Amino acid sequence: MRAHGGVTIERQSADVSAYMADPLKDLSWRSHLLASQVQGGEMALGSIVQQRYSYQGRTVEAELEVTEYAR
């Protein structure tokens, strides 16, 4: 059996891309995410994003470095 799903977003692709690239918005669409913040506050090349999420009953912290970024 196979199942497929989809979502139609009634927005311009640039708006969707900007939303998806904002780690502060991750909490609205990633249900396992507990916290997300950008060190220094502003998203840019070289930024560090700290995230905490729940996975299989554990709380995990991750630190991510932005290696490519374009607005």
Secondary structure, 3 states (H helix, E strand, C coil): CCCCCCCCCCCCHHHHHHHHCCCCCHHHHCCCEEEEEECCCCCCCCCEEEEEEEECCEEEEEEEECCCCCC
